Amino acid sequence: MSKNIGLVWIKDDFRLQKNLALVEATKNHDQVVAFFLYKRKKFEDQEAQKWWVSKSLQEFKKKLSEYNISLEVIETETYKSFFEKLFKKKNFSIYWNKTYEPNYLKFDSLLSKNFDIKKIKFKIFKGNILNEFEDVKKNDGTPFKVFTPFWRNAEKIYIEKIPPKDKKISKCIKKISFFRDTITEKQIDSKKKWYKKFGKYWVPGEENALNELKKFVKDKIENYSDSRNFPNIIGTSKLSPFIKHGQIHVETIWDECNRNRKNGASKFIAEIGWREFNHSLINFFPHMLKGNYSKKFDKFPWQKNSKFLNAWKKGLTGYPIVDAGMRELYSTGWMHNRVRMIVGSFLVKHLLINWKEGEKHFRNCLLDFNEANNVSGWQWVAGCGADAAPYFRIFNPILQGEKFDKEGKYVKKWVPQLKDVPIKFIHKPWELKNENILKLGKDYPKPIVNHEEARKKALNAFKKI
Ligand SMILES: Cc1cc2nc3c(=O)[nH]c(=O)nc-3n(C[C@H](O)[C@H](O)[C@H](O)COP(=O)(O)OP(=O)(O)OC[C@H]3O[C@@H](n4cnc5c(N)ncnc54)[C@H](O)[C@@H]3O)c2cc1C
């Protein structure tokens, strides 16, 4: 057992299960301190995340305490400036799990070099992923650009590898503190009223993530293939914010699905596969984090229209399914996948606004925001991503509503102004023409664009590239 202190850098891995860095640190050291680095600037455009992170730190601190491990939160301008100060300290070894974003992985290499030079013991572990992305490539060594063959290979590789059994964290002898000038998790949580309601919908934490997974596999996974499309019912797992913050490892999800072997499990696991695919894409093609994966879209004639953009953000477009989605996002920090596709398509195709504006808004509002899924999701919708929906396939928000929210229950939940509108008109309230039920333009906006005209305009714009 080393006399040094074991430090563990916690990033998006607020869990005890399958946390290799924590296991190794507690195996090697009697005294372990975990730390979280809070970069205020990073969270400026990820407001919703502050709420989740603050609550997660609170919960994880308690859990780690039971193992005599403290969790210290340090505010820093940059990771680099924090580690420059840390290099000056002695008597510690350091451990962390990978975060699969190009900047983090680049930083891992820089840190490795510096820790080597300073002769400080460090170890980096596999993070929250099934396969290391470098392991899943075509026979010719190039990365996959299409999901289906990617996933066929990735699944095979994962199954053949048989990941090691989960090792338990050991209890440390004594709880100590290591850093000065720490802050509390409460200092991260914002005073904004906006996410006061999030607590009504979510309880961040590992225990809850594991319970949610169990309940989903027991009661819902069998119907997942169908019910995942209907935003009015809870047909999906709603695990995304927990996965994002590492409160559950995707290997745990895989194991639970395999143990139960129910219908629907392979469809569900394939969605985890999309997450793997997106992480592979952003790491092999990092240019897509800044712009279009497909370069021909660099010439696309996007329009700047702040009136349209604001109406979209506020859920005031006059298209009920779009507005319901945007209001669900604002109120709960989450939006159903089907509706993410509908609102996304509406922004880039009906309003001709650059997908980057949508990506930015989602980044700020989503509790499950992660670079890989958000950027890829948006480029899938816009048609400029790898294996994306073709641009010319334009979602009709009326038909999408009628198909996936037949009785308008989802719409009525999030747009209560439409609660008395008969089903026949719920996805096209402008046809109702009964002011006793709905005063269009007063109770609820008139459509900001006409669907058919917008569709033609979008197709013409597409011809330009
Ligand atoms: C425009 C757009 C933006 C998106 N932004 C994000 C984002 O920032 N973060 C995020 O996690 N997902 C994002 N998604 C993907 C998807 O909408 C969410 O993962 C899903 O809605 C989360 O709900 P769930 O946990 O109930 O999903 P489930 O259906 O229960 O799926 C289980 C898990 O699989 C993964 N998953 C499911 N669908 C997808 C998908 N289409 N692509 C990649 N992974 C998927 C998620 O980790 C999810 O938690 C985006 C999709 C679109 C169209």
The ligand as an SDF file (V2000), in Angstrom:
LIG
                    3D

 53 58  0  0  0  0  0  0  0  0999 V2000
  -31.2720   17.1190  -32.3710 C   0  0  0  0  0  0  0  0  0  0  0  0
  -30.9300   16.0470  -31.3690 C   0  0  0  0  0  0  0  0  0  0  0  0
  -30.1040   16.3560  -30.2900 C   0  0  0  0  0  0  0  0  0  0  0  0
  -29.7780   15.3770  -29.3470 C   0  0  0  0  0  0  0  0  0  0  0  0
  -28.9460   15.7070  -28.2990 N   0  0  0  0  0  0  0  0  0  0  0  0
  -28.6040   14.7660  -27.3890 C   0  0  0  0  0  0  0  0  0  0  0  0
  -27.7370   15.0720  -26.3060 C   0  0  0  0  0  0  0  0  0  0  0  0
  -27.2270   16.1760  -26.1540 O   0  0  0  0  0  0  0  0  0  0  0  0
  -27.4810   14.0770  -25.4130 N   0  0  0  0  0  0  0  0  0  0  0  0
  -27.9920   12.8120  -25.5360 C   0  0  0  0  0  0  0  0  0  0  0  0
  -27.7100   11.9460  -24.7080 O   0  0  0  0  0  0  0  0  0  0  0  0
  -28.7800   12.4990  -26.5850 N   0  0  0  0  0  0  0  0  0  0  0  0
  -29.1160   13.4200  -27.5070 C   0  0  0  0  0  0  0  0  0  0  0  0
  -29.9330   13.0820  -28.5490 N   0  0  0  0  0  0  0  0  0  0  0  0
  -30.3330   11.6740  -28.7300 C   0  0  0  0  0  0  0  0  0  0  0  0
  -31.6510   11.2400  -28.0680 C   0  0  0  0  0  0  0  0  0  0  0  0
  -32.6740   12.1450  -28.3550 O   0  0  0  0  0  0  0  0  0  0  0  0
  -31.5340   11.0880  -26.5580 C   0  0  0  0  0  0  0  0  0  0  0  0
  -30.4090   10.3180  -26.2230 O   0  0  0  0  0  0  0  0  0  0  0  0
  -32.7680   10.3860  -25.9840 C   0  0  0  0  0  0  0  0  0  0  0  0
  -33.9280   11.1150  -26.3000 O   0  0  0  0  0  0  0  0  0  0  0  0
  -32.6270   10.2630  -24.4850 C   0  0  0  0  0  0  0  0  0  0  0  0
  -33.7750    9.7210  -23.9090 O   0  0  0  0  0  0  0  0  0  0  0  0
  -33.7670    8.2940  -23.2470 P   0  0  0  0  0  0  0  0  0  0  0  0
  -32.6520    8.1840  -22.2750 O   0  0  0  0  0  0  0  0  0  0  0  0
  -35.1300    8.0470  -22.7480 O   0  0  0  0  0  0  0  0  0  0  0  0
  -33.4470    7.3700  -24.4900 O   0  0  0  0  0  0  0  0  0  0  0  0
  -33.6430    5.8030  -24.7000 P   0  0  0  0  0  0  0  0  0  0  0  0
  -34.4740    5.6360  -25.9200 O   0  0  0  0  0  0  0  0  0  0  0  0
  -34.0980    5.1520  -23.4800 O   0  0  0  0  0  0  0  0  0  0  0  0
  -32.1680    5.3220  -25.0910 O   0  0  0  0  0  0  0  0  0  0  0  0
  -31.2130    4.8900  -24.1190 C   0  0  0  0  0  0  0  0  0  0  0  0
  -29.9360    5.6530  -24.3030 C   0  0  0  0  0  0  0  0  0  0  0  0
  -29.3790    5.4480  -25.5980 O   0  0  0  0  0  0  0  0  0  0  0  0
  -28.7740    6.6430  -26.0650 C   0  0  0  0  0  0  0  0  0  0  0  0
  -29.5220    7.1320  -27.2180 N   0  0  0  0  0  0  0  0  0  0  0  0
  -30.8370    6.9960  -27.4740 C   0  0  0  0  0  0  0  0  0  0  0  0
  -31.1560    7.5460  -28.6570 N   0  0  0  0  0  0  0  0  0  0  0  0
  -30.0130    8.0390  -29.1540 C   0  0  0  0  0  0  0  0  0  0  0  0
  -29.6820    8.7160  -30.3550 C   0  0  0  0  0  0  0  0  0  0  0  0
  -30.5830    8.9870  -31.2900 N   0  0  0  0  0  0  0  0  0  0  0  0
  -28.3870    9.1040  -30.5430 N   0  0  0  0  0  0  0  0  0  0  0  0
  -27.4410    8.8140  -29.6190 C   0  0  0  0  0  0  0  0  0  0  0  0
  -27.7010    8.1620  -28.4740 N   0  0  0  0  0  0  0  0  0  0  0  0
  -28.9690    7.7870  -28.2400 C   0  0  0  0  0  0  0  0  0  0  0  0
  -28.8670    7.6450  -24.9310 C   0  0  0  0  0  0  0  0  0  0  0  0
  -27.6940    7.5690  -24.1590 O   0  0  0  0  0  0  0  0  0  0  0  0
  -30.0810    7.1650  -24.1790 C   0  0  0  0  0  0  0  0  0  0  0  0
  -30.1110    7.5660  -22.8520 O   0  0  0  0  0  0  0  0  0  0  0  0
  -30.2780   14.0630  -29.5040 C   0  0  0  0  0  0  0  0  0  0  0  0
  -31.1130   13.7670  -30.5960 C   0  0  0  0  0  0  0  0  0  0  0  0
  -31.4420   14.7420  -31.5090 C   0  0  0  0  0  0  0  0  0  0  0  0
  -32.3320   14.4060  -32.6590 C   0  0  0  0  0  0  0  0  0  0  0  0
  1  2  1  0
  2  3  1  0
  2 52  2  0
  3  4  2  0
  4  5  1  0
  4 50  1  0
  5  6  2  0
  6  7  1  0
  6 13  1  0
  7  8  2  0
  7  9  1  0
  9 10  1  0
 10 11  2  0
 10 12  1  0
 12 13  2  0
 13 14  1  0
 14 15  1  0
 14 50  1  0
 15 16  1  0
 16 17  1  0
 16 18  1  0
 18 19  1  0
 18 20  1  0
 20 21  1  0
 20 22  1  0
 22 23  1  0
 23 24  1  0
 24 25  2  0
 24 26  1  0
 24 27  1  0
 27 28  1  0
 28 29  2  0
 28 30  1  0
 28 31  1  0
 31 32  1  0
 32 33  1  0
 33 34  1  0
 33 48  1  0
 34 35  1  0
 35 36  1  0
 35 46  1  0
 36 37  1  0
 36 45  1  0
 37 38  2  0
 38 39  1  0
 39 40  1  0
 39 45  2  0
 40 41  1  0
 40 42  2  0
 42 43  1  0
 43 44  2  0
 44 45  1  0
 46 47  1  0
 46 48  1  0
 48 49  1  0
 50 51  2  0
 51 52  1  0
 52 53  1  0
M  END
$$$$
